């Protein structure tokens, strides 16, 4: 994964980007006020994520926020429970068959402490067949390997290898799973 930091100054956002952000906010509002598991809801979700919504993938309302939904990519059969927050400015990729519990936050951007108008962005990559427990937080620049498990309320600050179970704040690997 290319983990090069990009910087975005929120004071220099173009009129086109402001209009896109407004449209995305409106779509998210409509999504959160539409009955889930209906054609209307599915249509709004597809409109919000476009081609980045993998076949059979679903995000359950209410969605806390998705910033830059064009930079959020869901593989096939990804299921995300209510309360999802995706700060996607740096890019977030979620692999096939991943399950994400309620109130999970995935953050690919952070503020520069010397200039709060500047976002420091690094991509987040979540592998295939990952399970992320309720209330977990994934921070910028992290890669979670295939078949990993992230415990509830864990804060992931570093990469997690394939097949690892990581828990706590900051998250640490407590065991490796056997997938023979």
VOSE-637701 format. One line per 3 residues: number of its first residue (from 0); their letters; for each residue x negated, y, z of N, C-alpha, C, CB. Coordinates in pm, 1 decimal, decimal comma. Each point is the difference from the previous one (the first is absolute). Glycine has a CB too. Layout:
# residues N
NUM	A	X/Y/Z/X/Y/Z/X/Y/Z/X/Y/Z; ...
***
This chain:
# residues 180
0	XXX	-85,2/-118,2/0,0/85,2/118,2/0,0/-89,3/123,8/0,0/186,0/-123,6/123,0; -155,4/216,2/-210,6/-70,7/128,1/-2,1/54,6/83,6/115,6/-37,0/-9,1/-254,6; -48,0/40,5/350,0/45,6/70,2/120,0/-54,4/142,4/5,8/12,4/-219,0/119,3
3	XXX	-37,5/276,1/-235,0/-51,3/136,5/-5,6/106,7/97,9/48,7/-151,5/-62,1/-192,3; 109,5/154,0/276,0/91,8/100,3/53,6/29,0/106,7/-104,1/-86,8/-42,6/231,0; 215,2/77,0/-244,1/37,8/116,6/-79,9/60,5/101,8/96,0/40,8/-139,9/-211,9
6	XXX	-52,3/266,6/176,8/50,4/106,7/84,8/105,6/77,9/-77,5/-220,8/15,5/124,8; 331,2/12,4/-57,2/110,8/73,0/-60,7/31,8/118,7/89,3/93,9/-210,3/-108,8; -102,5/330,5/51,8/33,4/120,7/75,0/148,2/29,2/-22,0/-237,5/92,6/-22,0
9	XXX	316,8/-107,5/126,6/144,8/18,7/-9,9/39,3/144,3/-33,1/26,4/-186,1/162,8; -119,4/280,0/-146,6/30,5/139,5/-36,1/-10,1/22,9/-150,6/-84,7/72,9/223,9; 24,1/-166,8/-295,6/-20,6/15,9/-144,2/84,7/-96,4/-82,5/-230,8/76,5/48,9
12	XXX	346,6/-115,6/0,8/86,5/-93,0/-71,9/68,4/74,2/-114,4/36,9/-138,0/209,9; -38,1/75,6/-327,4/58,5/62,6/-118,9/152,4/2,5/9,5/-196,4/-77,0/-136,9; 257,3/163,3/57,8/145,5/8,6/-4,4/59,5/-133,1/-45,5/-14,7/247,0/-48,2
15	XXX	-51,3/-314,9/-44,2/46,2/-130,8/-48,1/-1,5/-102,6/113,8/-86,9/53,7/-231,4; -20,8/-54,5/310,7/-8,8/-92,8/113,2/103,0/33,0/107,4/-243,5/-30,2/-47,2; 268,7/158,7/70,6/102,2/39,5/96,7/137,9/-47,9/-44,5/-137,8/200,4/63,3
18	XXX	164,3/-188,5/-192,0/128,7/-45,1/-53,9/12,7/-152,0/12,3/2,6/195,3/-160,3; -111,3/-268,5/131,5/-0,4/-146,1/14,9/25,2/-38,0/145,4/-159,6/-21,8/-194,0; 92,7/91,1/287,8/17,6/-28,4/141,8/143,4/26,9/45,0/-240,6/56,2/37,8
21	XXX	300,5/50,0/-89,9/138,9/32,4/32,7/93,3/-110,4/-50,6/-53,3/247,1/-10,5; 30,3/-291,6/-112,7/81,6/-107,6/-58,5/-12,8/-126,7/84,9/-30,5/98,1/-232,2; -91,9/-133,7/271,8/-21,9/-119,6/80,7/69,6/10,4/134,9/-218,6/-34,0/-114,9
24	XXX	215,9/152,6/175,5/66,6/21,4/128,5/150,6/-18,5/-14,9/-182,2/159,2/70,1; 237,2/-107,1/-179,1/143,6/-14,8/-25,7/37,3/-146,2/-22,6/4,0/230,1/-99,0; -87,2/-303,0/22,1/26,3/-142,6/-24,2/-3,8/-78,4/131,2/-99,2/20,1/-231,2
27	XXX	1,8/10,3/314,8/-11,8/-68,5/128,1/119,9/29,0/89,7/-248,9/12,0/-19,5; 294,7/111,6/19,6/119,1/36,5/76,9/120,5/-80,2/-48,4/-92,4/231,8/36,9; 110,6/-236,6/-169,2/113,3/-74,6/-56,6/-11,6/-148,8/33,0/18,7/168,8/-186,2
30	XXX	-139,6/-223,7/176,6/-22,2/-140,7/32,1/41,3/-28,1/144,1/-189,1/-10,3/-166,3; 148,6/97,0/257,6/29,8/-19,0/142,1/147,0/19,4/34,5/-229,5/74,9/47,2; 307,1/-22,1/-139,9/142,5/22,6/23,6/86,4/-82,8/-94,3/-53,3/230,7/78,5
33	XXX	-3,9/-340,0/-127,3/71,4/-91,2/-88,5/0,5/-138,1/64,3/-65,6/134,0/-206,4; 175,5/-204,5/190,2/10,8/-134,5/57,8/-106,6/-91,3/-61,1/249,0/32,2/37,8; -337,6/-89,1/47,3/-100,6/-94,0/-51,3/65,2/-122,8/-64,3/-159,0/78,6/177,7
36	XXX	80,0/-145,1/-260,1/41,5/-122,0/-69,8/120,1/22,3/-90,0/-88,4/-130,7/190,0; 93,8/249,5/-251,1/101,1/30,3/-101,1/-72,2/37,8/-128,2/168,4/77,0/175,1; -95,8/-77,6/-285,9/-59,2/41,1/-128,0/-51,2/143,2/6,5/153,5/-157,0/-119,8
39	XXX	-77,6/245,1/185,4/-40,3/140,1/11,9/-131,8/12,9/76,5/241,7/68,5/-6,6; -253,1/-140,2/117,5/-122,8/2,8/80,5/-118,1/-52,0/-82,2/135,2/-32,7/211,5; -116,5/-82,0/-276,2/-106,7/-59,3/-81,3/-44,8/94,7/-110,5/91,4/-227,2/49,7
42	XXX	3,2/296,2/-110,0/-30,3/95,5/-106,8/-82,9/117,5/52,8/212,9/-65,7/-116,6; -177,2/116,9/234,1/-75,5/110,0/59,9/-141,5/-43,4/36,8/213,9/96,1/87,3; -228,7/-217,1/-34,6/-131,5/-52,2/34,7/-86,9/-13,3/-125,1/100,0/-122,6/196,2
45	XXX	-41,0/72,6/-305,2/-73,5/-11,1/-126,7/-35,4/138,7/-54,3/118,7/-217,1/-50,1; -27,5/312,2/64,2/-27,8/136,1/-46,3/-114,2/62,5/80,4/240,8/24,9/-69,7; -244,4/-51,1/199,5/-103,9/55,4/86,7/-136,7/-59,8/-31,8/171,7/35,4/178,6
48	XXX	-178,8/-168,0/-195,0/-129,2/-67,5/-17,5/-33,9/-35,2/-144,2/32,0/-89,3/225,5; 66,4/89,6/-313,8/-25,5/-28,4/-140,6/-63,1/-136,8/-20,1/-26,0/243,3/-39,0; -74,0/-247,7/-47,9/-67,5/-125,6/-33,2/-84,0/-54,0/115,9/-4,2/73,6/-237,8
51	XXX	-12,6/3,6/343,2/-79,2/-43,3/115,5/78,6/-89,7/95,4/-129,7/210,5/-20,1; 256,8/-234,8/-10,0/83,1/-89,2/81,1/-2,5/-137,7/-63,8/149,3/191,2/76,3; -221,7/-285,4/-13,6/-11,5/-134,7/-53,9/132,3/-73,8/0,0/-233,5/-4,2/78,2
54	XXX	245,3/-93,8/-166,8/122,4/-80,5/-8,3/30,9/-64,0/134,6/-44,3/-44,7/-243,2; 170,7/56,7/283,9/44,6/-61,0/124,0/-43,8/73,2/126,0/-4,8/-211,8/-120,3; -57,5/328,3/107,4/-44,8/75,9/117,1/110,0/92,6/48,9/-236,4/-11,6/-81,7
57	XXX	232,7/40,8/212,8/108,1/77,4/59,1/-51,0/78,8/120,8/167,3/-171,1/-79,9; -117,8/293,0/94,6/-25,5/81,8/118,2/136,0/29,8/61,8/-215,0/103,5/-97,4; 233,3/-142,7/222,2/128,2/17,3/67,4/9,0/138,7/63,2/10,9/-247,6/43,8
60	XXX	103,6/311,9/-60,5/24,9/130,7/60,4/27,2/-15,0/149,2/91,2/85,2/-218,5; -113,4/19,7/295,6/-55,1/127,1/-45,4/-151,0/-6,6/-16,1/187,5/117,1/113,0; -234,1/-41,8/-210,9/-142,7/14,7/-25,6/-42,1/131,2/65,1/9,0/-133,4/-220,3
63	XXX	-108,5/129,6/308,4/-42,7/122,3/67,4/-50,3/101,5/-101,6/-59,0/-131,8/205,4; -35,5/90,3/-289,8/-49,3/88,7/-105,5/-92,0/-78,7/-92,0/17,8/201,8/152,1; -18,9/-162,6/-277,2/-98,3/-47,8/-96,1/-53,0/124,0/-71,1/114,9/-229,2/-30,7
66	XXX	-236,5/267,8/64,8/-64,3/113,9/-64,6/-72,4/-52,5/-123,8/-26,8/126,6/221,7; 45,8/-62,7/-334,9/-60,4/-41,9/-126,8/38,6/-143,6/-35,3/-191,3/156,5/42,2; 321,2/-184,6/-59,3/41,7/-137,1/-30,2/-61,1/-54,7/-129,1/211,3/48,5/119,6
69	XXX	-256,5/39,9/-206,7/-65,2/-45,5/-123,3/-134,5/-66,7/27,9/114,9/184,2/-123,3; -166,2/-169,0/246,7/-127,6/-61,3/38,5/18,8/-117,6/95,9/-109,2/221,8/-31,7; 233,6/-265,9/49,5/32,4/-117,6/80,0/35,2/-112,4/-96,0/82,3/140,8/196,2
72	XXX	-159,7/-249,7/-191,4/21,2/-112,4/-91,3/32,5/-125,2/80,6/-157,4/101,8/-170,2; 277,5/-158,4/143,1/42,1/-122,3/66,7/-9,3/-115,9/-98,7/153,7/129,7/155,0; -215,4/-239,2/-113,1/-3,7/-120,4/-81,7/137,2/-65,8/-4,3/-241,8/-32,3/58,0
75	XXX	245,6/-92,8/-99,0/124,9/-75,9/-9,7/41,4/-50,1/138,8/-57,0/-69,3/-237,6; 188,2/70,6/261,1/61,3/-55,7/121,0/-57,2/57,8/129,4/40,2/-207,2/-128,6; -67,9/336,0/128,4/-40,6/70,6/122,4/128,4/41,3/71,5/-220,9/84,8/-103,2
78	XXX	226,7/-105,7/233,9/116,8/42,4/77,3/-46,1/91,7/112,2/123,7/-214,4/-55,2; -62,3/333,7/59,7/-34,9/100,6/99,7/125,1/34,7/79,6/-186,2/92,6/-146,4; 177,5/-108,5/278,3/112,2/26,7/89,0/18,3/150,4/24,1/-38,8/-222,9/109,1
81	XXX	146,6/262,5/-39,2/29,2/141,9/22,3/-110,0/73,7/76,8/240,0/-60,4/-2,1; -242,2/191,5/-19,3/-91,9/87,8/71,8/-137,5/10,8/-63,5/122,6/-58,3/203,2; -136,1/18,6/-328,8/-129,1/0,0/-69,3/-47,7/142,9/-26,3/57,9/-220,8/-106,4
84	XXX	-186,5/246,6/133,9/-65,0/127,5/-30,4/-121,8/-29,3/-86,0/81,7/106,5/216,9; -84,3/-50,6/-336,7/-113,7/-17,6/-90,9/-51,9/136,9/-40,2/92,1/-219,9/-85,7; -208,1/256,2/139,2/-68,7/122,2/-41,5/-93,5/-43,6/-112,4/14,4/114,1/233,7
87	XXX	35,1/-108,9/-356,3/-63,3/-68,1/-113,5/-91,3/86,9/-85,1/196,0/-143,7/-1,6; -225,8/264,2/43,9/-77,9/91,6/-84,3/-132,0/-61,4/-48,0/103,3/189,6/124,3; -166,2/-273,4/-42,5/-125,5/-65,2/-38,2/19,2/-131,5/-73,7/-102,2/107,3/195,3
90	XXX	226,2/-153,7/-203,6/31,6/-125,8/-66,2/17,6/-113,3/99,5/-125,8/78,0/-199,0; 236,2/-151,2/185,1/27,7/-118,1/82,6/43,3/-111,3/-93,9/67,3/140,4/203,3; -132,3/-255,7/-191,5/36,4/-117,9/-78,0/33,9/-112,2/97,3/-149,5/69,9/-194,6
93	XXX	266,0/-131,2/173,8/46,5/-109,2/85,6/19,7/-122,9/-87,8/113,1/160,9/163,1; -181,7/-270,2/-128,8/0,9/-120,9/-80,8/128,1/-81,1/9,2/-241,5/-4,0/29,6; 255,2/-90,8/-122,3/116,6/-87,3/-10,6/31,3/-69,0/133,1/-53,9/-35,6/-242,1
96	XXX	182,7/15,1/265,2/52,0/-78,9/112,5/-36,6/54,4/137,6/-13,1/-194,2/-148,4; -23,1/320,2/156,5/-32,0/59,3/129,7/128,6/37,6/71,7/-219,9/86,4/-88,3; 220,6/-107,0/219,6/113,7/32,4/85,8/-43,8/108,1/98,2/96,5/-235,1/-22,7
99	XXX	-19,6/343,7/27,7/-32,9/111,3/88,2/118,4/23,5/93,6/-152,4/105,7/-175,5; 125,0/-111,7/305,2/104,7/14,4/100,9/42,7/147,0/13,6/-91,5/-201,5/122,5; 183,0/226,2/-31,2/56,1/134,1/19,7/-104,0/97,1/55,6/224,3/-103,6/38,6
102	XXX	-207,8/229,2/-78,7/-76,2/113,3/54,5/-150,2/-9,5/-21,5/176,9/21,8/167,5; -217,0/-76,2/-280,8/-141,3/-7,7/-35,5/-39,4/128,5/-72,5/10,3/-254,0/-16,2; -130,9/302,2/45,9/-55,8/118,4/-64,7/-125,6/-39,0/-76,4/94,3/149,9/180,2
105	XXX	-98,8/-115,0/-307,8/-119,9/-21,2/-80,5/-44,0/137,5/-48,1/70,2/-236,9/-73,0; -190,5/276,3/114,4/-47,8/135,8/-24,2/-125,0/-3,6/-87,6/95,7/75,9/221,2; -87,0/-16,6/-338,9/-118,0/7,8/-86,7/-57,8/140,9/-1,0/93,2/-184,0/-142,0
108	XXX	-38,9/270,8/224,1/-54,4/134,8/9,3/1,0/48,4/144,4/78,3/47,9/-233,3; -168,2/45,9/258,0/-20,3/56,8/132,2/-35,6/147,6/-21,2/-77,4/-225,0/102,0; 84,3/304,6/1,0/-38,0/140,7/-12,5/-148,3/19,0/30,5/233,3/68,2/63,4
111	XXX	-292,2/27,1/-132,0/-135,3/44,3/32,9/12,4/86,0/126,1/-79,8/-5,6/-246,5; 12,1/-31,6/353,6/15,6/72,8/126,4/-52,3/143,4/-7,7/-19,4/-217,5/118,8; -63,1/247,4/-218,0/-53,0/135,4/-16,5/88,8/87,1/-88,0/-228,0/-93,0/29,3
114	XXX	316,0/30,1/-106,6/93,6/72,8/-85,7/123,6/-88,3/-14,4/-187,3/123,5/-126,9; 287,0/-99,3/209,1/117,3/-87,1/5,4/83,1/0,5/-127,7/3,3/39,6/242,4; -28,2/53,7/-333,4/69,3/1,2/-128,2/-58,1/-102,9/-97,2/51,3/241,8/35,7
117	XXX	-165,7/-297,5/-1,0/-66,6/-96,2/-87,7/28,4/-141,2/49,7/-181,5/167,6/-55,7; 229,6/-250,5/-36,4/18,4/-142,4/29,1/-120,9/-77,0/-49,9/251,3/22,6/-15,1; -306,0/-107,3/100,3/-105,7/-93,2/-38,6/69,6/-132,1/-30,3/-180,6/116,3/144,0
120	XXX	163,0/-166,5/-265,4/76,5/-116,6/-43,9/-91,5/-115,9/-37,4/180,2/152,4/-81,0; -144,3/-271,1/130,1/-67,8/-124,5/-36,5/107,3/-106,6/-19,9/-212,0/62,8/129,9; 196,7/-147,9/-230,4/103,3/-100,5/-27,6/10,7/-105,1/110,8/-39,5/36,4/-243,4
123	XXX	157,6/-95,2/252,3/26,1/-113,0/88,4/42,2/-116,4/-88,4/68,0/150,4/196,6; -127,1/-266,4/-171,8/34,3/-119,6/-77,7/40,3/-111,4/96,0/-159,9/66,2/-186,1; 279,5/-119,2/162,6/50,3/-111,2/79,7/13,2/-119,1/-93,3/124,2/153,8/162,7
126	XXX	-184,5/-264,5/-125,4/-3,6/-118,8/-85,0/134,4/-68,5/-14,2/-233,2/-28,7/68,1; 228,3/-93,7/-122,0/119,4/-81,3/-21,7/31,5/-80,9/125,1/-50,1/-12,6/-246,3; 180,1/-13,1/265,8/46,9/-85,8/109,1/-42,3/49,9/137,7/-8,9/-190,1/-157,6
129	XXX	8,3/321,2/174,3/-36,8/62,2/127,6/126,2/22,3/82,2/-202,0/112,5/-104,6; 188,7/-122,5/234,2/109,2/31,0/91,8/-48,9/111,9/91,4/94,0/-239,1/-8,7; -21,4/351,6/6,6/-33,6/114,3/85,1/111,5/16,5/102,5/-130,9/114,9/-187,0
132	XXX	94,9/-125,4/315,6/97,0/5,0/108,4/56,2/139,0/25,6/-118,6/-190,3/99,0; 229,3/194,1/-27,3/74,6/122,9/27,3/-88,0/106,4/65,1/207,5/-136,5/24,5; -192,5/258,0/-73,7/-67,1/114,7/59,2/-148,8/9,0/-26,7/170,1/-10,6/170,6
135	XXX	-223,4/-73,8/-257,1/-143,3/6,1/-31,5/-30,7/125,0/-81,5/-14,1/-251,5/4,4; -109,5/297,9/6,2/-48,2/114,4/-76,7/-127,0/-42,2/-73,1/100,6/166,2/165,6; -104,1/-140,1/-296,4/-116,0/-31,1/-83,4/-58,8/134,3/-43,5/97,9/-225,5/-81,7
138	XXX	-226,0/246,8/109,5/-63,6/129,7/-26,0/-71,5/4,4/-135,5/-27,7/27,5/246,4; -8,0/93,6/-293,3/-60,7/17,1/-132,4/-126,8/-82,7/-20,4/95,2/227,7/-1,9; -109,1/-279,4/-120,4/-120,5/-71,5/-39,2/-5,5/-145,0/42,2/-110,7/213,8/12,3
141	XXX	217,6/-265,8/46,4/1,2/-137,1/51,4/44,3/-97,3/-107,9/47,7/86,1/230,1; -110,8/-204,6/-231,1/44,3/-112,3/-82,0/36,2/-114,4/93,2/-146,3/71,1/-196,1; 268,1/-122,9/177,7/45,0/-116,8/75,7/1,3/-116,9/-96,9/141,1/139,7/162,5
144	XXX	-212,5/-245,9/-128,4/-15,0/-114,3/-88,2/125,5/-84,4/-13,9/-236,0/-0,6/62,4; 234,7/-88,2/-160,5/110,4/-92,1/-25,1/27,9/-84,0/123,8/-59,1/-6,6/-244,1; 185,9/-20,6/267,8/47,1/-88,1/108,1/-40,3/46,4/140,5/-12,6/-185,6/-163,1
147	XXX	-17,3/312,5/176,2/-32,1/54,5/132,2/129,1/29,9/75,7/-216,2/98,5/-88,1; 204,5/-91,3/219,0/111,4/36,8/87,1/-46,9/117,0/85,4/94,5/-238,6/4,0; -12,7/344,2/-1,0/-28,1/116,7/83,8/105,0/1,7/110,4/-103,4/133,1/-194,3
150	XXX	59,7/-137,8/319,0/90,5/-5,6/114,0/80,3/127,7/17,5/-157,8/-155,8/107,8; 273,1/142,3/-44,5/87,7/113,9/27,5/-75,9/108,2/76,2/200,0/-153,0/3,8; -175,3/277,2/-41,1/-56,1/119,7/63,5/-151,1/12,7/-13,9/186,5/-12,0/158,8
153	XXX	-247,6/-70,1/-241,8/-144,6/10,2/-21,6/-32,4/121,4/-85,4/-22,0/-249,1/19,0; -98,0/303,7/1,3/-49,0/111,0/-80,6/-124,2/-49,2/-73,2/93,0/176,3/161,4; -79,9/-191,1/-293,3/-107,0/-58,3/-80,8/-89,4/111,9/-52,7/147,7/-196,3/-64,8
156	XXX	-270,3/199,6/114,5/-95,2/104,6/-35,7/-110,9/-51,2/-91,2/50,5/110,7/216,1; -63,5/-244,7/-227,3/-105,4/-62,0/-80,2/58,7/-113,2/-82,0/-173,5/61,4/171,6; 101,2/-105,3/-273,1/44,1/-110,3/-84,3/27,4/-124,7/83,6/-132,1/94,5/-191,0
159	XXX	230,1/-171,7/144,7/35,8/-127,5/61,8/-21,3/-108,3/-105,4/170,6/108,8/159,0; -249,0/-213,1/-129,3/-28,8/-101,8/-101,6/119,5/-90,6/-30,3/-236,1/6,0/75,2; 226,6/-78,9/-186,6/101,3/-98,5/-37,0/24,3/-94,9/117,1/-67,5/16,0/-243,6
162	XXX	194,9/-47,2/269,1/35,1/-100,5/98,8/-22,4/36,8/144,4/-51,4/-156,2/-172,0; 24,9/282,4/200,2/-27,3/42,0/137,8/127,8/45,2/68,7/-231,9/67,7/-66,1; 235,4/-86,1/198,5/104,4/57,2/83,8/-66,5/114,1/76,3/131,5/-222,2/21,7
165	XXX	-81,1/344,8/-41,2/-58,1/117,5/64,8/106,2/67,3/85,7/-163,4/32,3/-190,9; 123,8/3,6/314,0/92,5/61,6/95,3/-70,4/109,9/78,4/128,1/-215,6/17,8; -51,0/295,4/50,7/-44,8/103,8/94,6/-23,7/136,1/-66,3/-104,1/-181,1/134,8
168	XXX	55,1/274,8/-52,0/-32,7/134,8/-43,7/-136,1/36,0/58,0/245,9/66,9/-14,1; -348,4/-59,4/-70,1/0,9/-30,6/-143,1/9,7/-150,8/-22,1/-136,3/207,1/-46,4; 193,1/-244,9/-67,5/19,6/-142,1/-29,7/-133,8/-72,0/-8,5/212,0/54,3/-122,9
171	XXX	-211,4/-176,6/175,3/-117,7/-85,9/-9,5/47,7/-140,2/-32,9/-131,7/142,0/165,3; 48,2/-217,0/-234,9/34,2/-135,8/-38,0/-9,5/-88,9/123,4/-83,2/37,2/-237,0; 193,6/-110,2/265,2/-1,0/-91,0/115,6/-6,8/-146,3/-42,2/130,8/168,9/128,0
174	XXX	-97,0/-197,7/-251,8/-14,7/-136,8/-49,0/13,3/-1,6/-152,6/92,3/-92,2/217,9; -136,5/-19,1/-274,6/14,3/-23,1/-143,5/99,1/-112,2/-19,9/-235,6/78,7/-46,8; 322,7/-62,6/-52,5/101,4/-100,0/-29,8/-55,5/-103,4/-96,6/181,4/169,2/38,6
177	XXX	-135,9/-293,0/-25,3/-42,7/-109,5/-87,0/110,7/-23,6/-101,7/-141,8/-107,1/183,8; 111,2/121,9/-311,6/100,6/-15,2/-104,5/-28,4/-118,9/-91,1/36,7/245,3/8,8; -78,4/-355,8/48,1/-30,3/-118,8/-81,5/123,8/-69,7/-43,6/-211,0/-26,5/118,8
***
